[in-house]
């Protein structure tokens, strides 16, 4: 899989109508931690055993989506299960933190 660029045109169909786990990274071009997170996030999406779909929202290009989910700091990853937001991680964390949350949601 790859990371899908999400915007106002595709967010509902890609994320809110998705069954299963969907990880959404909220980021910005000017954000250093966001740029540092990008390779790890893309690598997780490309793993053959990935238990989630992966997307990202540029908060400067789609501020309405960021506002709808109360994004105050980036990077923020919201994990959705069957179209509903269920977990949120603010700030840059190690890969194992995201992987553990995804595994937990996929198993539930």
C-alpha positions as CSV (number, residue, x, y, z in Angstrom):
1,X,0.0,0.0,0.0
2,X,1.0,3.6,-0.2
3,X,0.1,6.8,1.7
4,X,-2.9,8.4,0.1
5,X,-3.0,12.2,0.0
6,X,-6.3,13.2,1.6
7,X,-8.3,16.4,1.0
8,X,-11.9,17.7,1.0
9,X,-12.7,15.7,-2.1
10,X,-11.7,12.3,-0.9
11,X,-11.6,12.3,2.9
12,X,-15.2,11.0,3.4
13,X,-14.9,8.2,0.9
14,X,-11.4,7.1,1.8
15,X,-11.6,7.4,5.6
16,X,-15.1,7.9,7.0
17,X,-16.6,5.1,4.8
18,X,-13.7,2.8,5.2
19,X,-14.1,-0.5,7.1
20,X,-11.1,-1.5,9.2
21,X,-8.3,0.6,10.5
22,X,-7.2,3.8,8.8
23,X,-4.3,5.9,10.0
24,X,-4.4,9.6,9.1
25,X,-1.3,11.8,9.6
26,X,-2.0,15.5,9.9
27,X,1.1,17.4,8.9
28,X,2.5,20.6,7.4
29,X,5.4,21.4,5.0
30,X,6.9,23.9,7.5
31,X,6.9,21.4,10.4
32,X,10.3,19.8,11.1
33,X,9.0,16.8,13.1
34,X,6.5,16.2,10.3
35,X,9.3,15.9,7.8
36,X,11.2,13.7,10.1
37,X,8.2,11.4,10.5
38,X,7.5,11.0,6.8
39,X,10.0,8.2,5.9
40,X,8.8,6.1,8.9
41,X,5.2,6.6,8.1
42,X,5.6,5.7,4.5
43,X,7.6,2.6,5.4
44,X,4.8,1.5,7.7
45,X,2.3,1.9,4.9
46,X,4.5,-0.2,2.5
47,X,5.0,-3.1,4.9
48,X,3.4,-6.2,3.4
49,X,1.8,-7.1,6.8
50,X,0.3,-3.6,7.3
51,X,-3.0,-3.9,9.2
52,X,-4.2,-0.4,8.3
53,X,-4.7,1.9,5.4
54,X,-2.6,5.1,5.5
55,X,-3.4,8.6,4.5
56,X,-2.2,12.1,5.2
57,X,-3.8,15.6,5.4
58,X,-1.7,18.7,4.7
59,X,-3.3,21.1,7.2
60,X,-2.5,24.1,5.1
61,X,-4.2,22.7,2.0
62,X,-7.2,21.2,3.9
63,X,-7.7,23.3,7.0
64,X,-11.4,22.4,7.2
65,X,-10.5,18.7,7.9
66,X,-7.9,19.7,10.5
67,X,-10.5,22.0,12.2
68,X,-13.2,19.3,12.1
69,X,-10.9,17.0,14.2
70,X,-9.6,19.7,16.5
71,X,-6.0,19.4,15.3
72,X,-3.9,21.9,17.3
73,X,-0.4,20.6,16.8
74,X,1.4,18.7,14.1
75,X,2.3,16.0,13.5
76,X,-0.9,14.3,14.8
77,X,-2.0,10.8,13.8
78,X,-5.6,9.9,14.3
79,X,-6.5,6.2,14.0
80,X,-10.0,5.5,12.7
81,X,-11.8,2.2,13.0
82,X,-14.7,1.6,10.7
83,X,-14.9,5.4,9.9
84,X,-14.8,6.6,13.5
85,X,-11.8,8.3,15.2
86,X,-10.7,6.1,18.1
87,X,-7.1,7.0,19.0
88,X,-5.0,10.1,18.6
89,X,-1.2,10.5,19.0
90,X,0.2,14.1,19.0
91,X,3.8,14.7,18.3
92,X,6.5,12.6,16.8
93,X,6.7,9.1,18.4
94,X,8.7,5.9,17.7
95,X,7.3,3.6,15.1
96,X,6.5,0.9,17.7
97,X,4.0,3.3,19.4
98,X,1.9,3.6,16.2
99,X,2.4,-0.1,15.3
100,X,1.1,-1.2,18.7
101,X,-2.0,0.9,18.5
102,X,-2.7,-0.3,14.9
103,X,-2.3,-3.9,16.0
104,X,-4.6,-3.4,19.0
105,X,-7.3,-1.8,16.8
106,X,-7.0,-4.4,14.1
107,X,-7.5,-7.2,16.6
108,X,-10.5,-5.6,18.3
